[in-house]
Amino acid sequence: MIQVPENTTMPSCPLCANPTTHHFHADGRRDYFRCSVCDLVAVPPEQRLGPQAEKAVYDQHDNRPDDPGYRRFLGRLFDPLSERLSPGAEGLDFGAGPGPTLSLMFEEAGFATRIHDPYYHPAPENLKRYYDFITATEVVEHLFAPGPVLFALARQLRPGGWLGLMTKRTPEDFARWHYIRDPTHVVFFSETSFRWLAETLGMSVDFPAADVVLMRRDTSH
């Protein structure tokens, strides 16, 4: 169990870098701070897991490309995004996990897709290329620095490129939300958070499902 230190503070919002966040919730394990600018909810740095403990949780996941249920789950992002892609579009699946599946689904549909996962499939060279689409499914809630990471991914998109994210959005009843029970989940986005991100990046934004967001880079630059 993570001990909650006294007088815990959040140094700044890890998405928009707003220096002032307010204590929003505590559940006996962790504290949660909410940003008044972008509405992100975040766990303070001292209450996050270390790399070994974090990977130990990920190692318990059993996501495989031959699992029809897992493919249906990923279909919530795959279906609306693939419908928007032009023939021959090239993509990156960021945070592919131990059993890359979404990238295979795009490959099967005719879209060449590279992968990167810092724990299971590190390929930093793939973070130096440009793409027509980039996906991150059940990834952004794990990011210690979501702002720098998402800004960097957006810069890898070609004009008209898509950033497709899957993560559950914060509900009104945050205290009962199962998503905060996972110790590797450290940041939580609302629709307001994604609208802030899209506006800041100069991208359009769409919400095709309750846990899916698609953002598109302007076609002119």
C-alpha positions as a printed NumPy array, in Angstrom:
array([[  0.   ,   0.   ,   0.   ],
       [  1.211,   3.486,  -0.879],
       [  1.538,   5.638,   2.221],
       [  0.071,   9.122,   1.904],
       [  2.557,  11.632,   3.348],
       [  1.292,  14.575,   5.329],
       [  1.05 ,  17.914,   3.518],
       [  1.262,  16.285,   0.11 ],
       [  1.285,  18.818,  -2.712],
       [  1.178,  18.682,  -6.48 ],
       [  4.053,  20.751,  -7.914],
       [  2.268,  21.623, -11.159],
       [ -0.2  ,  20.131, -13.613],
       [  1.606,  17.463, -15.682],
       [ -0.539,  18.269, -18.729],
       [ -0.679,  22.062, -18.997],
       [  2.037,  23.004, -16.439],
       [ -0.36 ,  25.212, -14.478],
       [  1.514,  25.784, -11.173],
       [ -1.663,  25.875,  -9.084],
       [ -3.741,  22.724,  -8.605],
       [ -6.167,  21.947,  -5.792],
       [ -6.625,  18.83 ,  -3.688],
       [ -9.604,  17.048,  -5.173],
       [ -9.874,  13.605,  -3.542],
       [ -8.103,  11.124,  -1.235],
       [ -8.913,   7.427,  -0.956],
       [ -6.523,   6.314,   1.808],
       [ -3.953,   5.128,  -0.725],
       [ -3.318,   8.204,  -2.82 ],
       [ -4.193,  11.861,  -3.213],
       [ -5.653,  13.379,  -6.354],
       [ -5.168,  16.97 ,  -7.49 ],
       [ -7.309,  18.728, -10.087],
       [ -6.142,  21.442, -12.461],
       [ -8.288,  24.559, -12.79 ],
       [ -6.978,  25.233, -16.298],
       [ -7.203,  21.901, -18.195],
       [ -9.255,  19.883, -15.67 ],
       [ -6.737,  17.021, -15.501],
       [ -6.734,  15.011, -12.267],
       [ -3.294,  13.744, -11.247],
       [ -1.594,  11.718,  -8.522],
       [  1.435,  13.503,  -6.993],
       [  4.892,  12.194,  -8.007],
       [  5.791,  10.724,  -4.618],
       [  2.743,   8.43 ,  -4.737],
       [  3.496,   6.854,  -8.11 ],
       [  4.996,   3.389,  -8.466],
       [  8.623,   2.898,  -9.367],
       [  9.569,   1.256, -12.688],
       [  9.897,  -2.303, -11.339],
       [  6.61 ,  -2.208,  -9.445],
       [  4.882,  -0.6  , -12.411],
       [  6.096,  -3.263, -14.839],
       [  5.065,  -6.006, -12.392],
       [  1.48 ,  -4.783, -12.728],
       [  1.73 ,  -4.658, -16.522],
       [  3.118,  -8.205, -16.58 ],
       [ -0.203,  -9.42 , -15.16 ],
       [ -2.055,  -8.288, -18.287],
       [ -2.921, -11.042, -20.74 ],
       [ -3.77 ,  -9.189, -23.945],
       [ -3.201, -11.273, -27.074],
       [ -3.909, -10.708, -30.771],
       [ -5.755, -14.042, -30.972],
       [ -8.284, -12.948, -28.324],
       [-11.546, -11.917, -30.057],
       [-12.706, -10.037, -26.958],
       [ -9.553,  -7.937, -26.898],
       [ -9.972,  -7.159, -30.598],
       [-13.556,  -6.055, -29.987],
       [-12.341,  -3.801, -27.189],
       [ -9.722,  -2.198, -29.458],
       [-12.353,  -1.902, -32.172],
       [-13.834,   1.049, -30.311],
       [-10.806,   3.028, -31.505],
       [ -9.901,   1.047, -34.607],
       [-13.3  ,   1.314, -36.305],
       [-13.825,   5.105, -36.215],
       [-10.158,   5.848, -36.929],
       [ -9.716,   3.415, -39.816],
       [-12.814,   4.889, -41.481],
       [-11.089,   8.279, -41.526],
       [ -7.767,   7.128, -42.993],
       [ -6.742,   7.422, -46.61 ],
       [ -5.447,   4.33 , -48.457],
       [ -1.773,   3.745, -47.725],
       [ -1.766,   5.699, -44.456],
       [  1.133,   4.861, -42.132],
       [  0.871,   4.795, -38.358],
       [  2.487,   4.254, -34.99 ],
       [  0.996,   2.393, -32.026],
       [  2.537,   4.07 , -28.982],
       [  2.544,   1.884, -25.859],
       [  1.747,  -1.319, -27.706],
       [  2.116,  -3.539, -24.622],
       [  3.458,  -7.107, -24.404],
       [  1.08 ,  -8.466, -27.066],
       [  0.774,  -5.867, -29.85 ],
       [ -2.668,  -6.213, -31.376],
       [ -3.963,  -2.869, -32.599],
       [ -0.973,  -2.537, -34.926],
       [ -1.828,  -5.944, -36.428],
       [ -5.443,  -4.866, -36.94 ],
       [ -4.27 ,  -1.829, -38.896],
       [ -1.767,  -3.945, -40.84 ],
       [ -4.567,  -6.381, -41.771],
       [ -6.596,  -3.406, -43.022],
       [ -3.727,  -2.279, -45.258],
       [ -2.174,   0.405, -43.035],
       [  1.532,  -0.092, -42.282],
       [  1.987,   0.413, -38.529],
       [  5.119,   0.604, -36.403],
       [  5.145,   0.117, -32.62 ],
       [  6.913,   1.464, -29.574],
       [  6.602,   0.404, -25.962],
       [  9.261,   1.472, -23.419],
       [  8.966,  -1.794, -21.465],
       [  8.161,  -4.478, -24.029],
       [  9.048,  -3.184, -27.492],
       [ 11.397,  -0.215, -27.16 ],
       [ 11.953,   1.32 , -30.576],
       [ 13.082,   4.915, -30.042],
       [ 13.908,   5.182, -33.741],
       [ 10.17 ,   5.014, -34.442],
       [  9.714,   8.194, -32.409],
       [ 11.788,  10.113, -34.97 ],
       [  9.501,   9.497, -37.952],
       [  6.337,  11.149, -39.266],
       [  2.995,   9.387, -39.495],
       [ -0.537,   9.755, -40.817],
       [ -1.932,   8.406, -37.539],
       [ -0.697,   7.635, -34.043],
       [ -2.631,   5.563, -31.513],
       [ -2.321,   5.06 , -27.756],
       [ -4.87 ,   2.705, -26.201],
       [ -5.087,   2.595, -22.405],
       [ -1.752,   4.427, -22.268],
       [ -2.216,   8.103, -21.447],
       [ -3.553,   7.415, -17.939],
       [ -0.123,   5.901, -17.119],
       [  1.97 ,   8.866, -18.265],
       [  3.944,  10.754, -15.628],
       [  4.388,  13.659, -18.064],
       [  1.372,  13.543, -20.393],
       [  1.888,  17.088, -21.666],
       [  5.395,  16.643, -23.098],
       [  4.574,  13.154, -24.431],
       [  1.358,  14.153, -26.216],
       [  2.891,  17.344, -27.582],
       [  5.779,  15.283, -28.979],
       [  3.435,  12.744, -30.57 ],
       [  1.395,  15.518, -32.18 ],
       [  4.574,  16.9  , -33.754],
       [  5.127,  13.516, -35.435],
       [  1.878,  13.787, -37.362],
       [  1.851,  14.791, -40.993],
       [ -0.63 ,  17.51 , -42.037],
       [ -4.113,  16.052, -41.682],
       [ -2.797,  13.281, -39.41 ],
       [ -4.822,  11.721, -36.606],
       [ -4.029,  11.169, -32.931],
       [ -6.29 ,   8.429, -31.568],
       [ -6.458,   7.896, -27.817],
       [ -8.419,   5.442, -25.686],
       [ -8.82 ,   6.14 , -21.983],
       [-11.817,   6.391, -19.698],
       [-12.897,   9.952, -18.932],
       [-13.448,  11.177, -15.397],
       [-17.006,  10.631, -14.134],
       [-18.955,  12.779, -11.7  ],
       [-18.705,  10.07 ,  -9.017],
       [-14.902,  10.004,  -8.988],
       [-14.671,   8.343,  -5.55 ],
       [-16.444,   5.19 ,  -6.76 ],
       [-14.638,   5.003, -10.082],
       [-12.884,   1.664, -10.635],
       [-10.235,   3.309, -12.821],
       [ -8.485,   4.912,  -9.85 ],
       [ -8.011,   1.516,  -8.181],
       [ -5.203,   0.641, -10.576],
       [ -1.965,   1.917,  -8.994],
       [ -0.418,   2.467, -12.44 ],
       [ -3.15 ,   4.957, -13.393],
       [ -1.779,   8.35 , -12.385],
       [ -3.531,  10.936, -14.594],
       [ -7.196,  11.169, -15.508],
       [ -8.628,  13.144, -18.406],
       [-12.052,  14.695, -18.822],
       [-13.607,  15.877, -22.071],
       [-12.538,  19.368, -21.006],
       [ -8.923,  18.14 , -20.744],
       [ -8.974,  16.855, -24.298],
       [-10.639,  19.995, -25.618],
       [ -7.897,  22.047, -23.94 ],
       [ -5.248,  19.797, -25.486],
       [ -6.769,  19.989, -28.974],
       [ -7.115,  23.773, -28.828],
       [ -3.549,  24.18 , -27.582],
       [ -2.23 ,  21.928, -30.358],
       [ -4.401,  23.593, -32.991],
       [ -6.209,  20.327, -33.717],
       [ -9.85 ,  19.429, -34.194],
       [-11.341,  16.955, -31.723],
       [-14.074,  14.322, -31.851],
       [-15.415,  11.862, -29.271],
       [-16.737,   8.799, -31.158],
       [-17.089,   6.72 , -27.965],
       [-17.177,   7.254, -24.21 ],
       [-13.516,   6.269, -23.89 ],
       [-12.2  ,   7.323, -27.304],
       [-10.958,  10.675, -28.569],
       [ -9.734,  11.499, -32.063],
       [ -7.758,  14.654, -32.75 ],
       [ -6.742,  15.774, -36.217],
       [ -3.897,  18.019, -37.237],
       [ -4.721,  20.863, -39.607],
       [ -4.244,  19.84 , -43.244],
       [ -2.456,  23.092, -44.096],
       [  0.607,  22.606, -41.874]])
